């Protein structure tokens, strides 16, 4: 399939003060788009000016939520070069999600080349300040205009880009977590491990509850027993217990986070034993109170590593150690961000330079 590059008529005005960049609020001049039709496959791949879509009110994505997306970042290094972090992993994970959502896979090689070409054209949009990045959002939506529960016969795949400011503008700060014991994000056999919008829509009410309780994020429990911890909002969760890194296992209800994979590898290579096992919420609280659990953090693309200072569950609140970011947490954060920004060597082949 050929990739067409359509002319750009009117470039947008960039935000000159990078300290004012917010997450997901401004988008670059161009986007990548291609379409799919049953019996024809993927076609009409193009890089075009960023523009709105025109969709019929009956379009399937509006009614039955057949869609998936990914999230990754491009970084500008001190020497001016631009790099990506584990992009092939995102492409592979999106194809796994497409299988779960009855959507067509994309060709990984072509998709990767299209992404790189889009980034080359939009290179001026990658911010320069430390901690900033260009957020990349690949998305696929069902586009057939028909009312009726079925897999669509047509789809659109697109990639949009958004310059993003430093997540921690005033230094890494611990967050407060509300443990949700009424609502669930995903159940066994559901779509929890797919990056699909329905999972996030299901979390909105719990996020509102957390905000009303003065908390920053939600910790989800398993849907079967409401007993075992699963994910923190849009991040995977890890705790340091008896010097070991303990994290929830991948059992189909949580996202196989690419940052999570990276953190586990870095921990192992630093001599930290990694344990992937279910951890009960009562064990979490008891471990924190006894001092056995000394650190807790979330990890994901947007935050990289987010230290957790306290948990609230059924009206009770416990503080993790002294409530400040822990030594292991910050060591892993630094190790990962140093690889991403080029301050440290990349022995894993995770970084792709344009």
Secondary structure, DSSP 8 states (H G I E B T S, - for coil): ---EE----S-----S-GGG--TTS---SEEEEEEEETTTEEEEEEEEE-------TTBHHHHH--EEE--EEEEE-TTS-EEEESHHHHHHHHHHHHHHTT-----HHHHHHHHHHHHHHTGGGS--STT-EEEEEEEEEE--B--SSS--SEEEEEEEEEEE--S-TTS---EEEEEESS--S--TTSSTTS--HHHHHTTHHHHHHHHHTT-SEEEEE-TTTS-BEEEETTEEEEEEETTEEEE---SSSS---HHHHHHHHHHHHTT--EEE---BHHHHHHHHHHTSEEEEEEEETTTEEEEEEEEEETTEEEE-TTSS--HHHHHHHHHHHHHHHTSS--TT--EEE-
